[in-house]
Amino acid sequence: MVYFQIIVYMRILLINYEYPPLGGGAGNATKFILREFKKMDNIEIELVTSSINSFYVQDKKNTKIHFIDIGKRGNIHYQSNKDLLSFSWKSFWYIRKLLKTKPFDLVHAFFGIPSGFIARQFSLPYIVSLRGSDVPFYNQRFAKLDRLVFARLSKGIWSKAGSVIANSQGLKDLALKTSPNQKIDIIYNGVDTDFFCPPKKKETNTKFTIISTGRLIARKGYNYLINALNGVANTKLILIGDGNQKESLQALAQSKNVNVEFLGKLEHKQIAKQLQQADLFALTSLNEGMSNAVLEAMASGLPILSTNVGGATELISDNGFLIEPANETAINEVITTYLRTPELLTTHGQQSRKKALEMKWSNVAKKYLTEYKKVISNNKKN
C-alpha cells in the first residue's frame, strides 16, 4: 500500500478580532482567504478571533479557528474600546499558550491595532494588513487617541513588521502620513464572483432602485444620500445593514418624503439577490478602505456611484461616477444623469462585472501566499 503525505511547509497564525458574524469587511475578507487556503496542500493556518458568548474551536482540514469569548455585548458589527481591549488581553495569553504547543512560521495580523500589537509581543516574524480604522486619522471616533497614542504606536508596530500591506492606494497614502518612510505594499480586497453575479433574468423595476449595503453609522454618509433624493421622482432607496443611526435615518427619510426600505442585516444570499434586482449601487462614505460592498455590487453587474475616498479611485472609472464626500448636489446630479441616460446603466454595469472578475479571492490568497514565503525566507536569512 502506498501512503501519500501532505507536506505542510508553512504554518501561519492569523489574528483578527473580526470574523463573521462579528465585524464587517475585514472579517469577511478573512473568511474568504481561509476558504481559499483550504484548497491548498502547502499551508496550515490557524486563526484566533472573537466569539459572541463562548469559547470554541473549529477544526477543518488545514485550517483551525479559535474563537475567544470577549464578553461581547450589543451591536455585533460595532467594536467598542472595551471589546478591543478584552480581545487584546485574552488573545495574548491564549496565543502565548498556543505557541508552546506547536511551531508557527509567521503571524499574519489583520489590523495594526490591536492584532499587530499582539503579534509584536512574540518572537515570530509578522505581517500587518491595514484595513482602515486601524490607520491613524482614518476614523474620527479615534482622533484624540490617534494623536496621543495610536500614531506613535502604529509607527512602531509597522517598523518591526516583515511586511505591511494596505488594501488600497488611498489607505497606503493615509498610512504614509504617519510614517513617511514605511514600505507598504498593496493587496486589494477580493470578491466571490460566482456568488455575486448578474441575474440570468432581471425583473423590470417600477421605480429606479438605488441600493447600498453597510453599517448605518455616521461615517457611511447615508444622510447625504437621503437628502439628495429629496424631490427626485420615481426612485427607491434600499439600505441593507444595521447601526446606531437607523432611527435618525428613518426619521430623516420620512421628513424628506424619500422612499427608503430599511432591510436590516441580511444573509449574504439575500444580499446577492437584492443586488441583482437593483439599478445602481451607492457608496456615500466619508471615509473608506477598499470597500467589499462596492466589489460585491460590481460583481453583480451594477454601476457605481461613490464618494472619492479610500480605494474608490482604483475601482471606479468607466463603470460609474466619483464625487466628493458630503456633496448632496453631486449625488443628485449623478442619479439624474442615470435617469436621463439609462443606457449608461448597462454600459457601466458591464464594466463593473469585467473589473470584478480580475479580483477573485483566489487571486488575493495567492498574493498573500507569495508574501508569506517572502517574509519567512527573509527571516531565515537574518
Legacy VTK file of the C-alpha trace (Angstrom):
# vtk DataFile Version 3.0
C-alpha trace
ASCII
DATASET POLYDATA
POINTS 382 float
0.000 0.000 0.000
1.292 3.433 -0.943
0.781 6.279 1.501
0.713 9.893 0.401
1.603 12.544 2.926
0.657 16.219 2.551
3.786 18.264 3.158
2.977 21.427 5.083
5.865 23.785 4.629
4.176 26.833 6.114
2.252 27.109 9.360
0.624 30.518 9.719
-1.039 32.071 12.763
-3.648 34.645 11.746
-5.043 37.188 14.231
-8.218 39.166 13.565
-10.737 40.200 16.210
-13.391 40.274 13.459
-14.850 37.151 11.903
-18.438 36.540 10.773
-20.879 37.177 12.282
-18.783 39.733 14.193
-17.478 42.790 12.380
-17.581 43.875 8.775
-15.362 43.795 5.702
-12.161 42.605 7.356
-13.967 39.664 8.914
-15.443 38.662 5.559
-12.042 39.043 3.882
-10.526 36.682 6.445
-13.318 34.174 5.881
-12.790 34.091 2.118
-8.996 33.947 2.353
-9.272 30.960 4.704
-11.647 29.310 2.242
-9.018 29.602 -0.488
-6.255 28.300 1.775
-8.349 25.208 2.489
-7.826 24.253 -1.157
-4.036 24.303 -0.799
-1.852 21.471 0.429
1.236 23.516 1.218
-0.103 25.614 4.078
-1.630 25.147 7.512
-3.302 28.174 9.061
-4.886 28.880 12.443
-6.999 31.941 13.207
-7.510 33.492 16.639
-10.629 35.645 16.679
-13.588 36.795 18.815
-16.778 34.971 19.664
-20.040 36.385 20.932
-20.594 34.404 24.115
-18.482 31.258 24.370
-15.060 29.812 23.630
-14.846 27.104 20.976
-12.586 25.757 18.237
-13.435 24.829 14.647
-11.002 22.413 13.030
-11.395 21.712 9.308
-8.720 20.191 7.087
-5.706 22.517 7.149
-7.466 25.432 8.894
-8.382 25.866 12.544
-10.296 28.750 14.114
-10.021 29.590 17.805
-12.988 31.697 18.973
-12.175 33.682 22.125
-15.057 34.824 24.322
-14.529 38.583 24.800
-17.805 39.184 26.663
-19.288 40.911 23.622
-22.473 42.869 24.234
-24.683 44.961 21.969
-24.212 45.540 18.238
-22.085 42.704 16.834
-20.905 44.904 13.949
-19.515 47.642 16.196
-16.429 47.029 18.314
-16.119 49.246 21.372
-12.809 50.156 23.008
-13.742 47.685 25.742
-14.194 44.917 23.153
-10.781 45.633 21.607
-9.053 45.696 24.985
-10.764 42.463 26.006
-9.691 40.731 22.797
-6.121 42.027 23.128
-5.728 40.776 26.688
-7.418 37.397 26.276
-5.935 36.552 22.881
-2.411 37.457 24.009
-2.479 34.905 26.804
-4.235 32.336 24.617
-1.685 32.700 21.814
1.162 32.507 24.306
-0.078 29.077 25.368
-0.782 28.054 21.775
2.781 28.816 20.685
4.079 26.384 23.306
2.132 23.527 21.724
3.310 23.878 18.101
5.684 25.932 15.968
4.492 28.638 13.603
6.477 30.219 10.793
4.663 33.544 10.642
1.945 35.660 12.231
-0.482 37.500 9.941
-2.223 40.352 11.767
-5.392 41.806 10.310
-5.450 45.392 11.677
-2.313 47.034 13.028
-4.154 47.662 16.288
-4.931 45.517 18.134
-3.770 42.468 16.139
-0.396 43.868 15.041
0.336 44.974 18.590
-0.375 41.427 19.795
1.796 39.885 17.061
4.696 42.128 18.012
4.793 40.609 21.504
6.087 37.279 20.221
9.408 36.256 18.694
7.971 35.411 15.286
8.065 37.356 12.027
4.760 39.038 11.334
2.959 40.931 8.623
0.264 43.550 9.126
-2.777 44.040 6.896
-4.053 47.594 7.234
-7.824 47.647 6.906
-8.996 51.199 7.544
-9.916 52.132 11.104
-6.546 50.836 12.355
-4.731 53.543 10.380
-4.327 56.761 12.392
-6.719 59.600 11.464
-8.943 57.330 9.382
-11.799 57.389 11.875
-12.954 60.481 13.777
-14.020 58.226 16.642
-10.348 57.661 17.478
-8.959 61.098 16.505
-7.887 62.094 20.013
-6.391 58.685 20.765
-4.625 58.730 17.384
-2.857 61.961 18.290
-1.972 60.897 21.812
-1.192 57.201 21.406
-2.043 55.311 18.235
0.078 57.218 15.708
3.303 56.531 17.591
2.210 53.001 18.497
1.278 52.191 14.895
4.593 53.500 13.594
6.443 51.154 15.958
4.303 48.143 15.016
4.767 48.732 11.292
8.513 49.291 11.551
9.061 45.864 13.133
6.803 44.003 10.695
8.236 41.822 7.959
5.655 43.351 5.631
2.910 45.971 5.842
0.024 45.645 3.387
-2.756 48.134 2.682
-5.934 47.189 0.842
-5.907 50.317 -1.344
-3.659 53.108 -2.557
-5.754 55.602 -0.622
-5.209 53.738 2.650
-1.496 53.443 1.904
-1.282 57.193 1.325
-3.021 57.851 4.645
-0.672 55.484 6.492
2.358 57.206 4.978
1.279 60.451 6.630
2.006 58.770 9.963
5.176 57.013 8.830
6.531 58.521 5.562
9.479 56.116 5.261
7.488 52.941 5.862
7.455 50.430 2.989
3.837 49.497 2.303
2.587 47.082 -0.348
-0.958 46.805 -1.670
-3.170 43.731 -1.920
-6.723 44.650 -2.827
-9.797 43.050 -1.312
-11.295 40.230 -3.317
-14.811 39.237 -4.264
-16.668 35.971 -4.828
-17.621 36.390 -8.490
-19.527 33.104 -8.572
-21.751 34.009 -5.633
-22.149 37.677 -6.574
-23.069 37.774 -10.241
-25.567 39.399 -12.612
-29.018 37.770 -12.730
-29.906 35.450 -15.577
-33.071 37.476 -15.954
-33.654 40.838 -14.303
-37.073 41.982 -13.233
-38.275 45.324 -14.549
-38.366 47.774 -11.656
-41.341 50.093 -11.420
-39.056 52.580 -9.663
-35.405 53.409 -10.212
-33.821 51.366 -7.421
-30.678 52.504 -5.636
-29.083 50.126 -3.158
-26.383 50.394 -0.517
-25.031 47.838 1.929
-23.146 48.763 5.071
-23.448 49.692 8.706
-25.871 52.509 9.476
-23.278 54.753 11.085
-22.271 58.379 10.565
-19.140 57.532 8.555
-21.261 55.950 5.804
-22.879 59.306 4.983
-26.374 57.947 4.358
-27.920 61.227 5.482
-26.402 62.935 2.415
-27.807 60.244 0.145
-31.304 60.584 1.582
-31.194 64.383 1.385
-30.038 64.162 -2.252
-33.091 62.078 -3.149
-35.498 64.687 -1.852
-37.711 65.662 -4.786
-36.349 63.009 -7.186
-39.412 61.252 -8.574
-39.861 57.535 -9.196
-36.918 56.386 -7.085
-36.489 53.944 -4.249
-33.522 53.510 -1.899
-32.751 50.152 -0.282
-30.431 50.167 2.733
-29.084 46.816 3.943
-27.404 46.835 7.334
-27.908 47.943 10.904
-26.333 50.501 13.183
-26.785 53.292 15.686
-28.123 55.762 13.090
-31.053 53.647 11.969
-33.742 55.593 13.824
-32.402 59.016 12.844
-32.152 57.960 9.182
-35.699 56.629 9.260
-36.894 59.945 10.670
-34.919 61.854 8.019
-36.390 59.780 5.185
-39.888 60.398 6.493
-39.332 64.152 6.864
-37.893 64.410 3.332
-40.597 62.177 1.853
-37.956 59.825 0.402
-38.889 56.202 -0.288
-36.380 54.180 1.747
-36.597 50.489 2.637
-34.525 49.576 5.694
-33.966 45.838 5.347
-31.611 45.463 8.308
-28.877 42.851 8.493
-29.285 40.176 5.817
-27.537 36.930 4.999
-25.143 37.090 2.053
-27.509 35.033 -0.078
-30.256 37.606 0.444
-27.854 40.490 -0.229
-26.836 38.906 -3.523
-30.480 38.670 -4.617
-31.166 42.290 -3.683
-28.104 43.478 -5.620
-29.202 41.566 -8.706
-32.506 43.380 -8.854
-31.226 46.928 -8.186
-30.294 49.548 -10.797
-27.483 51.452 -9.074
-25.172 50.953 -6.102
-24.318 53.985 -3.952
-21.413 54.384 -1.545
-21.570 57.771 0.188
-18.953 57.168 2.879
-16.928 59.994 4.366
-14.015 57.578 4.634
-13.442 54.012 3.453
-10.750 51.463 2.746
-11.209 49.071 -0.154
-14.949 48.532 0.081
-16.140 44.919 -0.021
-19.657 46.244 -0.592
-18.602 48.019 -3.791
-16.783 44.916 -5.036
-19.876 42.776 -4.449
-22.023 45.296 -6.308
-19.544 45.375 -9.192
-19.527 41.580 -9.382
-23.327 41.755 -9.541
-23.062 43.956 -12.617
-24.142 47.266 -11.067
-22.894 50.738 -11.983
-21.361 52.560 -9.012
-21.926 55.997 -7.512
-19.172 56.513 -4.939
-17.522 59.219 -2.938
-13.851 59.732 -3.778
-12.453 58.037 -0.669
-10.085 55.169 0.087
-9.799 52.671 -2.733
-12.686 54.067 -4.765
-10.432 55.645 -7.392
-8.878 52.225 -8.018
-12.270 50.605 -8.606
-14.288 53.222 -10.431
-13.502 54.758 -13.797
-15.653 53.701 -16.747
-18.112 51.837 -14.525
-19.623 54.729 -12.583
-19.090 58.170 -11.099
-16.840 59.521 -8.340
-17.950 62.505 -6.279
-16.571 64.383 -3.286
-17.825 63.353 0.182
-20.780 65.127 1.804
-21.897 66.611 -1.523
-25.656 66.207 -1.852
-25.781 68.201 -5.100
-23.273 65.869 -6.778
-25.200 62.799 -5.631
-28.385 64.260 -7.070
-26.690 65.088 -10.384
-25.345 61.546 -10.849
-28.722 59.979 -10.142
-30.392 62.434 -12.520
-27.822 61.578 -15.208
-28.636 57.883 -14.956
-32.358 58.599 -15.052
-31.958 60.646 -18.233
-29.496 58.263 -19.950
-30.455 54.716 -18.911
-28.076 53.220 -21.487
-25.251 54.248 -19.112
-26.601 51.787 -16.571
-25.984 48.909 -18.959
-22.553 50.100 -20.116
-21.265 50.883 -16.625
-22.724 47.676 -15.225
-20.908 45.567 -17.809
-17.629 47.312 -16.999
-18.169 46.704 -13.286
-18.514 42.973 -13.853
-15.396 42.919 -16.031
-13.300 44.651 -13.357
-14.639 42.396 -10.597
-13.599 39.235 -12.445
-9.989 40.374 -12.098
-10.331 40.474 -8.290
-11.329 36.938 -7.346
-10.471 35.770 -3.821
-8.284 33.029 -5.265
-6.009 35.730 -6.697
-5.902 37.531 -3.342
-4.954 34.344 -1.482
-2.148 33.627 -3.941
-0.732 37.105 -3.387
-0.762 36.596 0.381
0.880 33.199 -0.065
3.690 34.869 -2.020
4.041 37.445 0.762
4.228 34.707 3.404
7.018 32.944 1.520
8.982 36.163 1.113
8.815 37.163 4.786
9.600 33.648 6.050
12.552 33.402 3.686
13.893 36.814 4.707
13.569 35.898 8.373
15.595 32.708 7.895
18.339 34.655 6.141
18.537 37.087 9.039
LINES 1 383
382 0 1 2 3 4 5 6 7 8 9 10 11 12 13 14 15 16 17 18 19 20 21 22 23 24 25 26 27 28 29 30 31 32 33 34 35 36 37 38 39 40 41 42 43 44 45 46 47 48 49 50 51 52 53 54 55 56 57 58 59 60 61 62 63 64 65 66 67 68 69 70 71 72 73 74 75 76 77 78 79 80 81 82 83 84 85 86 87 88 89 90 91 92 93 94 95 96 97 98 99 100 101 102 103 104 105 106 107 108 109 110 111 112 113 114 115 116 117 118 119 120 121 122 123 124 125 126 127 128 129 130 131 132 133 134 135 136 137 138 139 140 141 142 143 144 145 146 147 148 149 150 151 152 153 154 155 156 157 158 159 160 161 162 163 164 165 166 167 168 169 170 171 172 173 174 175 176 177 178 179 180 181 182 183 184 185 186 187 188 189 190 191 192 193 194 195 196 197 198 199 200 201 202 203 204 205 206 207 208 209 210 211 212 213 214 215 216 217 218 219 220 221 222 223 224 225 226 227 228 229 230 231 232 233 234 235 236 237 238 239 240 241 242 243 244 245 246 247 248 249 250 251 252 253 254 255 256 257 258 259 260 261 262 263 264 265 266 267 268 269 270 271 272 273 274 275 276 277 278 279 280 281 282 283 284 285 286 287 288 289 290 291 292 293 294 295 296 297 298 299 300 301 302 303 304 305 306 307 308 309 310 311 312 313 314 315 316 317 318 319 320 321 322 323 324 325 326 327 328 329 330 331 332 333 334 335 336 337 338 339 340 341 342 343 344 345 346 347 348 349 350 351 352 353 354 355 356 357 358 359 360 361 362 363 364 365 366 367 368 369 370 371 372 373 374 375 376 377 378 379 380 381
